[in-house]
Amino acid sequence: MMEILIPILAVTVIGLICAVGLAVASSVMAVKEDTRFTEIRACLPGANCGACGYAGCDAYAAAVVRGEASVNACTPGGTKTAKAIGAIMGVEAGEMEQVVARVRCSGNCDNMVVRYDYQGMESCRAAASIAGGPKACHFACVGLGDCVKKCAFGAISIEDGVAKINPDKCTGCGVCEATCPRQIIHLLPRSQTILVACRNKATGRLARLQCKTACVACGRCAKQCPSEAITIVEGVAQIDETKCTRCGACVPACPMHCIHNLFDENRA
């Protein structure tokens, strides 16, 4: 009997010694978590959208604690989140100008000429790779919803073949801007309410044949602008935001109706 009990007792004693040793080692060698990480993580919206440049909110919070990321890199969180994180880190966050995604295309089903009936994969990128896409304008919104699938906030829908963004839901994360294969979605300041909703760089005659609302570079908007904020660049009207006063004189001047006053549209 003793021949059995002695080995069991020895193994038990060794086990207890190892357990005590591991407990002491884990206590002595433990890496204490910086409480600021937990506090910063609680301030973030949790969308893991990547707008900050990091792979999710956890990675961004860790980068802020390490001093590798600024406290105002979370676009969806805005100024409120930036100030909260700044308070935790003991730095001044500063004001953040709110941005919102805008679609620079008016080529809906009624306005745009369609060259062929696309029946492939439901993807803008896939459709655009086939003979330049189904729409005649190679600068137009393809309208198959790659941006809709990527938006974590449900701010984008497809209406009449063109992406439409709800500014009340958009957080300005920029994922849709990076997703669009035609680069017609741009992040712009919310205060920028006069928008040229066209990027067609074709000559005026060709642009008119492709879309009823294409900019034809006629220059009438530039002539009507009292602050000289509009110029024609590569066949498309461009607005200099540093000069634009949001007077809206260019909107009725455009014969193609591709310049929009977003303030009036949103209010309506």
N, C-alpha and C positions, 0 to 999 in steps of 0.2 A: 504493500500500500504506500509506504514511504517513497518507493521508487517513482510512483506516479505523482504524489503530492508535491515533492520537491521541485520537479521541473515546472509544474503548473504555478507554484508560488514564485519561482524565479522569473518566469515569463510575465506574471502579473506585476511584480516589483519593477521589472525593466520597463513595462508598458507605462506604469505610473510615473517613473522617472522621465521617460520620453515626453509624456503628456505635459508634465510640469515644465520641462525644458522648452517645449514648443510654445506654451502659454507665455513664458517669460520672454522668449525671443520675439513673438508676435507683438508683445507690448513694447519692447525696447526698440525694435526695428520698424515699427509701423510708420507708414508715411501719412502724416495727418493731412486731411483734406482742408484746403483753404475755404473757410466759411463764405468767403466772398463769391466763390463759384456758385454755391447754392442760391445765394441772394440774387446774383445777376441772372441766373437761369430762371428764377421766379419772375423776373421783370420782362423776360422775352415772350413774344407771342406764341412761340412753339410751333410755327408753321414749317420749320426746317426748309425754307425756300431757297437758301443759299445766296440771297441778295447781299449778304455781308462779305461774301467771298470765302466762307468756310462751309464745311460739310455738315450743316445743321446747327441748331441753337447751342447744343452742348459744346461743340468744337469752338464756336465763337466765344462763349462764356469763358472757356478755358484760355483762349487766346488773349482775352481782355485781362484776365487775372495775371497772365505771364507778361503783360505789357506789350504784346505783339499786335494788338488790334485796338483801334480807336473806340471810344465809348459811344460814338454816334454812327456806327456802321450799319445798324439795324434799320433799314429804310421802312419796313412795315410798322415798326414800333414808333417811329417818328420822334419828335422832340421830347415828348413825355417820357419815353423809354430811355432816350439818351441822357436826360437829366437824372433819371433814377439811377442809372448805371454810373454816371459821373459822381453822384453823391456817395455811392458805395466805394468807388475807387479814389475819391477825394480829389477829383479834377473837374475843371469847368467844361461842360458839354457844349455850350454854345447853341445857337438857334439852327434848326435844320429847315431848309426850304422844302416844303412838301411837293412831291412830284407825282404825276399820274400818267399812266400809259394812254397814248392817243393813236388812233388808227388813221394813217395818212392815205386813205383810199375811199373813193365814193363809187367804185365800180360794182354796183349791185346788179341783180338779175335784169333790171329794166334798162340800166345804162350801158352795161358792158356787152361787147360782141363776143360770142362764144364760138370758138373754132371747131371744137369737136366734143363729143359726149364722152367724158371720162368715166370709166366703170372699174377702175382698179382699186388698189388699197386706199382706204379712207385716211389719207395722209397728204398734207400740203406739200411736204418735201418730196414725196414719191410722185405726185401729180406734176409738180413743177419740173421734174427731171425728164418728163416725156414731152419732147418737142416744145419745150418752153411753157408747158401747162395748157389747160383747156381754154383759158381766156386769151383774147387777142393781145391785151396789154401785158407785157412781160414784167411790169412793175406792180401789177394789181394783186390784191388779196386773193389767194387761191380759194379760200372759204371752206376748207375741209376740217378746220378746227384743231390743228396741232396746238395752238395757243390755249384753246379751251381745255384740252386735256392736261396741260401743264399748270394751269392757274390753280393754286391751292386755296384761293379765296372765292371761287365761283363768280368772278367779276366779268367774265367774258362769255359771250354767246355769239352764234352765227345767225344773222338776220339778212334775208335776201341775198345770200352768197357772200356777205362781207362780215368780218369780225366787228362786234360792237362791244365797247367796254363801259361798264357801269362805274362811273367815277366815285360813287359813294361806297363801293365795295373794294375798289382798287387800292392797294397799299403802296404801289410804286416799287415792288420788289424787283422788277425787271426781268423776270423769268420769261415772260411772253416775248419781250424784245429780243432776247437771245434765241428764242425758239423759232421765230418767224423766218422762213427761208427767203422771203422777199424783202425783209427789212423795212416793212411798212408800219411797224409798231415802234413808236419812240416814246421814251420817258421825257416828259416836259413838265415845267413848273405848273402847278395848278392855276397860277395867276395868268398863264399864257392862254388866253381864251380865243384868240384869233388864229385859226388853223387853216393852212393850205392842205386840203385833203386830196393830194395827188402827188405822185412822184414820177409820172410819165415823162421821160426825157426825149421822147421821139419828137420829130418836127411837128409843128402845129397841125398841118394837114393830115399826117398819119395818125397823130394822137386823137384827132377828132373822129377819124374813121374807126378807131379802136374803142373809144368810150365817149359817151355823150357829155360826161362831166370832167373830161381831161383838161388839164391846163395846156393852153395852146400858145403860151408865151406872148400874148398880145400886148402886155404891158399896161393895160387900162388901170389895173389896181395900183401900179406904181405911180401913175399920173394923178390918181385921186388921193393918194396918201399925203396928208399935210405935213407929216414928220419925216418924209423920205425914208421910210423904214423898209420899203420893198424894192428888191432888185430881181432881175431874171438871171438865174444861174443854171446853166446846162438845160435850158428850155423849160424850167419850172420856176414859178414865183417863190421867193424866199423872204421871210420876214425877220428883220433884225430886232430881237426882243429888247435890246438896249435903247432902241429908238421908238418902238411901237407904243402908242398911248391907249390902245384898245378902243379907239374912236369908232371903228367899224365901217369907215368910209369905203374900204376896199371890198366889203362883202357884196353890196348891190352893184358895184362897178364890174364885177367879174361876169362876163357873158356866159361862162360855162358853169357857173354856180359851184365852183370847187373850193371857194373860200368860205369858211363857216365861222359864225360867232357862237362859240360853245356856251358862253354865258346865257345868251338868249335861248338856245336850244335846251339847255338843262333846266332853265326856269320854266320853259313851256312844258 
